[in-house]
Amino acid sequence: MPATANATGTESPADTTHAPASTAARRRVHDRLERETRGEVRFDRGTRMLYATDASLYQVEPVGVFVPRSAADLSAAVRIAAEEGVPVLPRGGATSLSGQTVGPAVVIDASKYLNRIGVVDKDRMSVKVEPGVVLDYLNAHLKPLGLMFGPDVSTGDRATIGGMIGNNSAGARSLRYGKTVDHVRAVDVVMSDGTEETLGPVEPGELDAVCERPDIVGRVHRVVRDEIAAHSGAIVERFPKILRRVSGYNLDEFVPGLPVRAEGGSTSPGGSTWRG
């Protein structure tokens, strides 16, 4: 079922991925998180070692761990890290097999508190969820209504919806149900500077107005719009025409009719014309 993901995602700051955070930067981030948020601040070595691994073979010690109690905490954490020049790394159930949830960053674990399920709209076949909601818990909640969230990953008893959005997860029955991108109508996100925004379908007549915004939201939309315009021919010609392509940037999603969908599925994410 298409799900409006009322999940707060993050975009890693592009200018904070060059070198490990210094001891001074670690201390500043730690102190500010304790002063400016209500979340759990865990920078002790024991916790860092626990979060240094996921389901992959990799082990990378993080700067520290932050467990937000609210979306406001999450936004504040991203803003603080950006101001102090320290990268952030969102983490859900840590089921990633390629090291996606380990790294020299402030790990933000949304699974403990940001795991609420909103009201289900059966007519629209949609539901708002927070990023830490576990897939199997969501489907157990939806089952009495005869609904389910389609992608059925093998780690469904611990994989979170936020992580599935980040990985564009699919599952064994992807030929029938498609990938996560096919079931998300909108997301509430936190940009790299801490700006909160809802991203979803943008009508063609509205796109130019969004691109004119002077903030980071306008800049992101301008970059995507201009890149698609400049390289649409190459995208059409060279992007693989296969269903289970989940690596890299999904630039083909912005070219109408190009993405491959599961049989009987919509030609655009969430059943709407996806523009931004």
N, C-alpha and C positions, 0 to 999 in steps of 0.2 A: 504494500500500500504506500502511496506517496505520503511522506511525513514532513510536516513543517518543522524543521529542526530548530527549536528555540534554544539552540545550543550555542554557547559562547566559544568560538574558536579563536585562534591566534595566528598572527603572521609574524615570523621571526624577523627582527631588525636586520636589514641588509648590511649595515655597517658595523656589526658587532660579532662577526664570525671569523675574525682573523687570528686572534690570540686568546689563550686562556685568561680568565679574569684574574686580576691581581688580588693579593690578600687584602689590600685596602679597599678595593671595589667590592669584594665579597662582604667585608665588614659593613660597608655603607649600605649595601642592599639589605643585609640582614637587619640592621638597626632601623632602617626606614620601613621595612615590612612590619616589624614589630610595633612601630609607632603609628603607622598610617593605615593599617588594616586590622581586621578581626580574625584573619586566618591563622593557621598553625605554621610557624616558621621553624623549620627543622634543618639546621646547617651543621649538626654534629656529625662526626665521622661515621658513626654507626649507621645513621640514616642515609648518608651519602653512599655508603657501600651497598645498602639494600637497594637503592635506586640506580646503581651503576650497571645493572643487568636487566635484560628483558627476556623474551623467549628466543632471542637470537644467541649466537656464539660470542657476541661482543661484550666487552666490559669497559665502560668509560665513567670515571668518577664525575658527578655533577658538581656545580658550584654550591648548590644547596637545594633543598626541597621546600616548596610552598604548597599548602593545602588550603585553598580558598573556601570560605564558608558561604560566599555569595558571589553573584556576578560582579558586584562592585569591588569586592576583594580582588577578583581576577583582573579586572581592568586596571586597578591601582598597581598590581604587581607588574603588569606589562609596562605601564608608564614609568614606574620606578626603575625597572631594569633598563629601559631605553635611555633614561636620563643618566644612568650610571655607566652606560656602555657595556652592559652584560647581556648576553643572549638568553632567551627563554625557550623552554621546550615543553609543550603540552603532553600530558600522559594520562591514559585511561587505564585499561586493564593490562597494558604492557605485553600484549600478545604478538607484537610485531616480530617477524622472523628475520628482518634485515637490519636491525639496530636502529629503527626509527625513533625509539623512545629512550635512547641513551645518548649522552653527549655532555660536553663541558659547558653547561648552562644551568640556569635556575629551572629545575623541573617543577612544573605546575600540575599537581595531581587533583583532578576534578572528581575522582570517583567516590570520595568519602562523603561529601556533602552535596555536590551539585548533581543529584540523581533523582530529581522529581519528575513525575509524569503529569502532564496537564490534562485538560478535558479533551476527550476524544470526540471529534465531529464525524459521526458515522456517515452522514450524508455526503460530506466532502472527502471522506476517507482520509482524514488527517489528524495529527495529534502533535502538540508541542511538548518537547522533552528537553531536559538539561543534558549537558554532554556526558555526564558520568553514568547515565542510565545503561544498565547491562541489557544486551539484546534479548536474552531469554526472559528476563523480567518484563521487558516491554511486551513481548509476544504473549506471555502469560496473562498480562493485563488486557490485551486486545482479544484474546481467544474467545471469551464469552460473547463478543460482538461479531464473531465470524471474520475477524480481520487479522492481519499479520504484517510485520515489516519484512519485505521480501527477501533481501540478501540473507542467506542462512549460513554464515561462516561456521567452521567446525569448532571454533572457540566461543560459541555463542553464550556459554554459561559464565563468561567473564569479559568478553569483548564489549566495549562501551560504544554508544552511538557516536560520540565525538570522535573516537578513534577510527570508527568505520568511515566517517565522513572524510577524515584526514587521509586515510589509505584508499578511499574509494573501493571499499571491500565488496566482494561478490559472494562466492560460496559454490557448493556443489551443484546447485540448481540454477546457476546463472543463465542458462539457456532459456529458462522459463521466467525467472524473476529479475534478471538483469543485475546491474551493479548499484551501489548506494547512490550514485549520481542520478539514477533514474527515479529515485524515490524521495528526493529532498526538494522541497518547494522554496524554502528560504532559510537563511541562517542569521542569527545575531552574532556578530563577530567583534573581536577586539583587534584593531589594527596595531601596527608595530609601535605607534606612539601613544597607545592607550585609548585612542578614539573608538567609541562604540558606534556600530552601524548595523543596520539590517540590510543584507544583500539578498537579492532575488531577481525575478524577472523585471526588466526595464523595457517599457514600450519604446519603439524606435523614435517616436516624437519626443520622448523624455531624455534620451541618451545624451544629446548635446548639452542639455541643461545640467545634467549630472557631471559631465566632463568639464564644464566651466567652473565647477566649485574649486576654490583655491586650496582646499585642505587635502589630506592624504587620500580621501575617498575619491575626489575628483581626479587626482593624479593617477590612481590605480585604473580607473575607468578609461582615462585618456590613453594610457599606455596600452591597455588591452585593445581598445578600439583601433588605435593607429597601427599596432602590430598586425592585427587581423587584416586591416585594409592593405598593408604593404606586402603581406605574405600569403594572402588567401589562396593564390594559385598553387604555391608550394604545399600548403596545408592540404588542399584537395588532392594533389597529385601524390604526395609522399606519406601522408598519415596512413598507417595500416588499417585496412577495412575488416577488422576483427572485433568480436564482442568483448573479449577479456583483455583489453589493453588498458592497464591501469598505471603505467609508469609515465613519468614526465608531466608536462603541462598539457591539459586537455584543451588545446586551442581549437580542435575540431568541433568542440561543443558550441562555438560561436559562429560556425558556418552552417546555416539552416540546411537540414536534410542530410548532412554528412555523417554524423555519428551513427554507428551500428547499434541497433537496439534489439532486445530480446523479442522473439516472435509475439506479435500482438501488442507490443509496447508502444508508448508514445514516441514521437520523433524528437522530443526535447525533454530535458530534465523536469521532473515533477509534473509532466503533462501540460506545461505552459511553454510559450515561446520565450526561450531564454536569451536575453540580450546582455545582461550585465550582472 
